[in-house]
Amino acid sequence: MAKSNLCCLLAIVFGLGATAFMISTIVVAVKLKDEQNNNEKLEAKIDAMAKTDAPAPTSPPVAATSAPTAFVNICDGKKSDVDLANVNCTDVGVTPQAGANVTKGYVGQYAGAPKMGDGTPITTSLAQAGLCPVNVHWHLGAEHVSNGEYDMDGNGPSEVAERRRLAGKVDPGGQCYLYDEDDDMFKNDYVWKYCTNMEVGQTYEVHWPHSVHGACDTDNQYQEPFYDGVFCHFKENGKMGKYADVPLSHQIGVQAQVFVVVNDENFYEEDLFKGMIVNATSGTGKDIAYYTGSTTGQSRNNTICSQYGPITWQVDRKCNKISASSFDNMCKTMKAQRDETLGSKDTHPHGSRVVVSDILADQQIP
């Protein structure tokens, strides 16, 4: 009986121990499960926070529905606002013509209206008068005459001028007296990168048309043809606008300077693009003839005249040496302008008008 009771007691003890063990195992399992759930919740919370703070995913690029806005040239076609055909030089109302003889002391014999006092030229700098440059181009040879400096008796290499003349492409003007076939600066070839149909040793006359009607200080300032630049704002500023009572010769002007191109960096000028070169040491741009005239070019002569006038002309009477690299740098700048035609149509020499006759040339100052 005692033995039986002992066995029962042991069974109860072992049963209670197994039960306790099972209970503790279950408790541990439950705790582990709770901890796992808590960890998952924490990870989920952290992940949600990370998603909230992160930038939105990059969307694939959307195709444009229209082309980018193109550059708008507000001066394009403005020549048509003042489109004046050439006329016979004997017609009534023909104004003084250019290019004239600018030799100091020369007196033009133009007898029509306006005369000096009615259509006087600007004698300050064109910038001081409120005009800005709207173009730069140049002519093969000189269109003006300054006796002893540049005229039809000057000299220079004739290869380019003669070849182009025979091809009927361009009429050469006068030449300077500086060319020396024994001096390397006048004959050593230069590798042109931006200008075309240019020649070392040759004479060229550079023109910088200016206007109060230009798109000054904007991307539209420089134009080809230069008429577009000259008349860009003429329609609103001219006959009925703020310049209605201002003589035309004080609205439009041209700077002109004659150069012989040399292959010598001692004659480099950094900015031939913006206007006449003035150098007190060399005398460049110091002896200026002021007169009223017209537009030039080989479509006009002493029989067929331009109606674009009277406008101011400021002409350097001196022939000047300039490096080929100066010209090429100017052509590079021209090609960088927003009006691309300036860099495609004006980076070569144009034809020259014959020097106007005395009766078509106005008086000059001084």
C-alpha positions as CSV (number, residue, x, y, z in Angstrom):
1,M,0.0,0.0,0.0
2,A,2.8,2.4,0.9
3,K,4.6,1.4,-2.3
4,S,1.5,2.0,-4.4
5,N,1.0,5.4,-2.8
6,L,4.6,6.3,-3.6
7,C,4.2,5.4,-7.2
8,C,1.1,7.6,-7.4
9,L,2.9,10.4,-5.8
10,L,5.8,10.2,-8.2
11,A,3.3,10.1,-11.2
12,I,1.6,13.2,-9.9
13,V,5.0,15.0,-9.4
14,F,6.2,14.0,-12.8
15,G,2.9,14.9,-14.3
16,L,2.9,18.3,-12.7
17,G,6.6,18.9,-13.9
18,A,5.7,18.0,-17.5
19,T,2.7,20.2,-17.3
20,A,4.8,23.1,-16.0
21,F,7.4,22.5,-18.7
22,M,4.8,22.5,-21.4
23,I,3.3,25.7,-19.9
24,S,6.7,27.4,-19.8
25,T,7.5,26.3,-23.3
26,I,4.2,27.7,-24.5
27,V,4.9,31.0,-22.7
28,V,8.3,31.3,-24.3
29,A,6.9,30.5,-27.7
30,V,4.2,33.2,-27.2
31,K,6.8,35.7,-26.1
32,L,8.9,34.9,-29.1
33,K,5.9,35.3,-31.4
34,D,5.0,38.6,-29.8
35,E,8.6,39.8,-30.2
36,Q,8.6,38.8,-33.8
37,N,5.4,40.6,-34.4
38,N,6.7,43.7,-32.7
39,N,9.9,43.6,-34.8
40,E,7.8,43.3,-37.9
41,K,5.7,46.2,-36.9
42,L,8.7,48.3,-36.1
43,E,10.3,47.4,-39.4
44,A,7.1,48.3,-41.2
45,K,6.9,51.6,-39.4
46,I,10.5,52.5,-40.3
47,D,9.9,51.5,-43.9
48,A,6.8,53.7,-44.0
49,M,8.8,56.6,-42.7
50,A,11.5,56.1,-45.2
51,K,9.1,56.0,-48.0
52,T,7.5,59.2,-46.8
53,D,10.8,61.1,-46.7
54,A,12.2,59.7,-49.9
55,P,11.8,61.7,-53.2
56,A,9.2,60.5,-55.6
57,P,10.5,58.0,-58.1
58,T,11.7,59.6,-61.3
59,S,9.1,59.3,-64.1
60,P,10.2,58.4,-67.6
61,P,10.6,61.5,-69.8
62,V,7.5,62.7,-71.5
63,A,7.8,63.5,-75.3
64,A,7.4,67.2,-76.0
65,T,4.1,68.1,-77.6
66,S,5.6,71.1,-79.4
67,A,9.0,72.2,-80.7
68,P,11.1,74.5,-78.5
69,T,10.5,78.2,-79.0
70,A,12.8,79.3,-81.9
71,F,14.8,82.5,-81.9
72,V,12.6,85.3,-83.3
73,N,14.5,87.9,-85.3
74,I,12.3,91.0,-84.9
75,C,14.3,92.8,-87.5
76,D,13.9,90.2,-90.3
77,G,12.4,91.8,-93.4
78,K,12.3,95.3,-92.0
79,K,13.9,96.6,-95.2
80,S,10.5,96.2,-96.8
81,D,9.2,99.0,-94.5
82,V,11.4,101.4,-96.4
83,D,12.1,99.6,-99.7
84,L,13.4,102.2,-102.1
85,A,14.4,101.2,-105.7
86,N,17.4,102.7,-107.4
87,V,16.6,105.7,-109.7
88,N,18.3,107.6,-112.5
89,C,20.8,110.1,-111.0
90,T,19.2,112.9,-113.1
91,D,15.8,112.4,-111.4
92,V,14.4,115.3,-109.4
93,G,15.0,114.8,-105.6
94,V,18.1,112.6,-105.9
95,T,20.1,113.1,-102.7
96,P,23.9,113.3,-102.4
97,Q,25.6,110.0,-103.1
98,A,28.5,108.0,-101.6
99,G,31.3,107.1,-101.8
100,A,32.8,110.4,-102.6
101,N,36.2,112.0,-102.8
102,V,37.3,112.6,-99.2
103,T,40.6,114.2,-99.9
104,K,41.1,117.1,-97.5
105,G,40.1,120.3,-99.4
106,Y,37.9,118.6,-101.9
107,V,34.6,120.4,-102.5
108,G,31.6,118.5,-103.8
109,Q,29.3,120.2,-106.4
110,Y,26.0,118.7,-105.4
111,A,23.4,121.5,-106.1
112,G,20.2,119.8,-105.1
113,A,18.3,119.8,-101.8
114,P,19.2,119.1,-99.1
115,K,22.5,121.0,-99.0
116,M,24.7,121.6,-96.1
117,G,22.7,123.1,-93.2
118,D,19.6,121.1,-94.2
119,G,21.1,117.6,-94.1
120,T,24.3,118.1,-92.1
121,P,26.3,115.1,-91.0
122,I,26.9,114.0,-87.5
123,T,30.3,115.2,-86.4
124,T,30.5,113.7,-83.0
125,S,31.0,109.9,-82.6
126,L,27.9,108.0,-83.8
127,A,27.6,106.5,-80.4
128,Q,27.4,109.9,-78.8
129,A,24.6,110.7,-81.2
130,G,22.6,107.7,-80.0
131,L,23.3,105.4,-82.9
132,C,24.5,101.8,-82.6
133,P,26.2,99.6,-85.1
134,V,23.8,97.1,-86.8
135,N,26.2,95.4,-89.3
136,V,29.7,95.2,-90.6
137,H,30.8,94.4,-94.1
138,W,33.6,95.4,-96.5
139,H,34.3,96.0,-100.2
140,L,37.1,94.8,-102.4
141,G,39.2,97.9,-102.8
142,A,38.2,101.4,-101.7
143,E,34.9,102.9,-102.6
144,H,36.1,106.4,-101.5
145,V,39.1,108.3,-102.8
146,S,41.7,110.0,-100.6
147,N,44.4,111.1,-103.0
148,G,47.8,109.8,-102.1
149,E,46.3,107.3,-99.5
150,Y,43.9,105.2,-101.6
151,D,42.7,105.8,-105.1
152,M,42.6,104.2,-108.5
153,D,46.4,104.6,-108.9
154,G,47.3,102.6,-105.8
155,N,48.9,99.2,-105.9
156,G,48.5,95.7,-104.6
157,P,48.3,92.1,-105.6
158,S,45.8,91.8,-108.5
159,E,45.2,88.0,-108.5
160,V,42.0,87.9,-106.5
161,A,40.6,91.2,-107.8
162,E,41.3,90.3,-111.4
163,R,39.9,86.8,-111.1
164,R,36.7,88.0,-109.6
165,R,36.3,90.9,-112.0
166,L,36.6,88.5,-115.0
167,A,34.0,86.2,-113.4
168,G,31.7,89.2,-113.2
169,K,31.3,88.7,-109.4
170,V,32.6,91.8,-108.0
171,D,34.0,95.2,-109.1
172,P,37.3,96.1,-107.4
173,G,37.7,99.7,-106.1
174,G,40.8,101.7,-105.5
175,Q,43.9,100.6,-103.7
176,C,46.3,102.0,-101.1
177,Y,50.0,102.8,-101.7
178,L,51.4,100.6,-98.9
179,Y,51.9,97.3,-100.8
180,D,55.5,96.2,-101.1
181,E,56.1,93.0,-103.0
182,D,59.5,92.6,-101.4
183,D,58.1,92.7,-97.8
184,D,57.0,89.4,-96.4
185,M,54.1,90.9,-94.5
186,F,52.4,91.7,-97.8
187,K,52.9,88.4,-99.5
188,N,53.1,85.6,-96.9
189,D,49.9,83.5,-97.1
190,Y,47.6,83.4,-94.2
191,V,45.3,80.4,-93.4
192,W,41.8,81.9,-93.3
193,K,39.5,80.1,-91.0
194,Y,36.4,82.3,-91.0
195,C,36.6,84.9,-93.8
196,T,36.5,83.9,-97.5
197,N,37.9,85.2,-100.7
198,M,40.5,87.3,-98.8
199,E,44.1,88.1,-99.8
200,V,47.1,89.3,-97.9
201,G,48.4,92.6,-99.4
202,Q,44.9,93.6,-100.7
203,T,43.0,96.8,-100.0
204,Y,39.6,96.6,-98.4
205,E,37.1,99.3,-97.3
206,V,35.2,98.3,-94.1
207,H,31.7,99.8,-93.4
208,W,29.9,99.9,-90.1
209,P,26.3,101.0,-90.7
210,H,24.7,102.6,-87.6
211,S,21.1,103.6,-86.7
212,V,19.0,105.0,-84.0
213,H,16.3,102.5,-85.2
214,G,18.5,99.4,-84.5
215,A,17.7,96.7,-82.0
216,C,20.5,98.2,-79.9
217,D,21.9,96.1,-77.0
218,T,19.9,93.0,-77.9
219,D,20.6,89.8,-79.7
220,N,18.9,91.3,-82.7
221,Q,21.3,94.2,-83.0
222,Y,23.5,92.9,-85.9
223,Q,21.7,92.1,-89.1
224,E,22.1,91.0,-92.7
225,P,21.1,92.6,-94.9
226,F,22.2,95.7,-93.0
227,Y,18.9,97.4,-94.1
228,D,17.0,95.1,-91.7
229,G,19.2,96.4,-88.8
230,V,19.0,100.1,-89.9
231,F,15.2,100.1,-90.2
232,C,14.4,97.6,-87.4
233,H,12.3,100.1,-85.5
234,F,11.9,102.7,-88.1
235,K,8.2,102.1,-88.6
236,E,7.4,103.1,-85.0
237,N,10.2,105.6,-84.6
238,G,10.4,107.4,-87.9
239,K,8.0,109.6,-89.7
240,M,5.3,109.5,-87.0
241,G,7.5,108.6,-84.0
242,K,10.0,110.2,-81.7
243,Y,12.4,111.0,-84.6
244,A,9.8,112.5,-86.9
245,D,11.5,115.9,-86.6
246,V,15.1,114.7,-86.7
247,P,17.0,114.9,-90.0
248,L,17.6,111.5,-91.6
249,S,21.3,112.2,-91.5
250,H,21.1,112.2,-87.7
251,Q,19.2,108.9,-87.6
252,I,21.5,106.8,-89.8
253,G,25.2,106.9,-90.3
254,V,28.1,104.8,-91.6
255,Q,31.7,104.6,-90.5
256,A,34.2,103.8,-93.2
257,Q,37.9,102.8,-92.9
258,V,40.3,101.5,-95.5
259,F,42.9,98.8,-94.7
260,V,45.7,96.8,-96.4
261,V,45.7,93.3,-95.0
262,V,49.2,92.2,-93.8
263,N,50.4,88.9,-92.3
264,D,52.0,90.6,-89.3
265,E,50.7,90.4,-85.7
266,N,52.2,93.8,-84.9
267,F,49.1,95.2,-86.7
268,Y,46.5,93.1,-84.8
269,E,43.4,94.9,-83.7
270,E,41.3,93.0,-81.2
271,D,37.8,94.2,-82.1
272,L,37.3,95.2,-85.7
273,F,33.7,94.0,-85.3
274,K,32.1,96.9,-83.4
275,G,33.3,100.0,-85.3
276,M,36.1,102.2,-86.6
277,I,39.5,101.6,-85.1
278,V,40.9,104.7,-83.4
279,N,44.6,104.7,-82.5
280,A,46.4,107.9,-81.6
281,T,49.8,106.4,-82.0
282,S,49.4,105.2,-85.5
283,G,47.0,107.9,-86.5
284,T,44.3,105.4,-87.4
285,G,40.8,107.0,-87.2
286,K,42.1,110.5,-86.5
287,D,41.7,112.3,-89.8
288,I,38.0,112.0,-90.5
289,A,35.9,113.4,-93.4
290,Y,32.3,114.1,-92.5
291,Y,29.6,114.4,-95.3
292,T,26.1,113.3,-96.2
293,G,25.7,110.7,-98.9
294,S,23.8,107.4,-99.6
295,T,24.2,103.7,-99.5
296,T,26.8,102.3,-101.9
297,G,27.5,99.0,-103.6
298,Q,28.1,98.0,-107.2
299,S,24.4,98.2,-108.2
300,R,24.9,102.0,-108.2
301,N,27.1,104.3,-110.2
302,N,27.0,107.8,-111.7
303,T,24.0,106.9,-113.8
304,I,21.9,104.8,-111.4
305,C,21.6,106.3,-107.9
306,S,20.5,105.2,-104.4
307,Q,17.5,106.7,-102.8
308,Y,18.7,105.9,-99.3
309,G,19.9,109.3,-98.2
310,P,21.0,111.7,-97.1
311,I,22.8,109.8,-94.3
312,T,25.9,110.6,-92.4
313,W,29.3,109.3,-93.6
314,Q,32.4,109.4,-91.4
315,V,35.4,108.3,-93.4
316,D,39.0,107.8,-92.3
317,R,41.2,109.6,-94.9
318,K,44.2,107.5,-94.0
319,C,45.0,104.0,-95.3
320,N,45.9,101.6,-92.5
321,K,47.6,98.3,-92.1
322,I,45.8,95.6,-90.3
323,S,46.6,91.9,-89.6
324,A,44.8,89.2,-91.4
325,S,44.1,87.7,-88.0
326,S,42.1,90.8,-87.1
327,F,39.8,90.3,-90.0
328,D,39.5,86.6,-89.3
329,N,38.6,87.2,-85.7
330,M,35.9,89.7,-86.9
331,C,34.5,87.0,-89.2
332,K,34.5,84.5,-86.3
333,T,32.5,87.0,-84.2
334,M,30.1,87.6,-87.1
335,K,29.4,83.9,-87.3
336,A,28.5,83.8,-83.6
337,Q,25.6,86.4,-84.0
338,R,22.0,85.3,-83.7
339,D,21.2,86.4,-87.2
340,E,23.1,83.6,-88.9
341,T,23.0,85.2,-92.3
342,L,25.5,87.8,-91.1
343,G,28.1,85.1,-90.8
344,S,27.2,83.3,-94.0
345,K,26.7,86.3,-96.4
346,D,28.9,89.1,-95.2
347,T,32.2,87.3,-94.4
348,H,33.6,88.1,-97.8
349,P,34.4,91.3,-99.8
350,H,31.5,92.9,-101.7
351,G,31.8,94.8,-105.0
352,S,32.7,98.5,-105.0
353,R,30.8,101.4,-106.4
354,V,32.7,103.8,-108.6
355,V,33.6,107.0,-107.0
356,V,30.7,109.4,-107.3
357,S,31.0,112.4,-109.7
358,D,31.4,115.9,-108.4
359,I,27.8,116.9,-109.1
360,L,26.6,114.0,-106.9
361,A,29.0,114.7,-104.0
362,D,28.0,117.0,-101.2
363,Q,30.4,119.2,-99.3
364,Q,32.5,117.7,-96.5
365,I,33.6,118.8,-93.1
366,P,36.4,119.8,-92.6
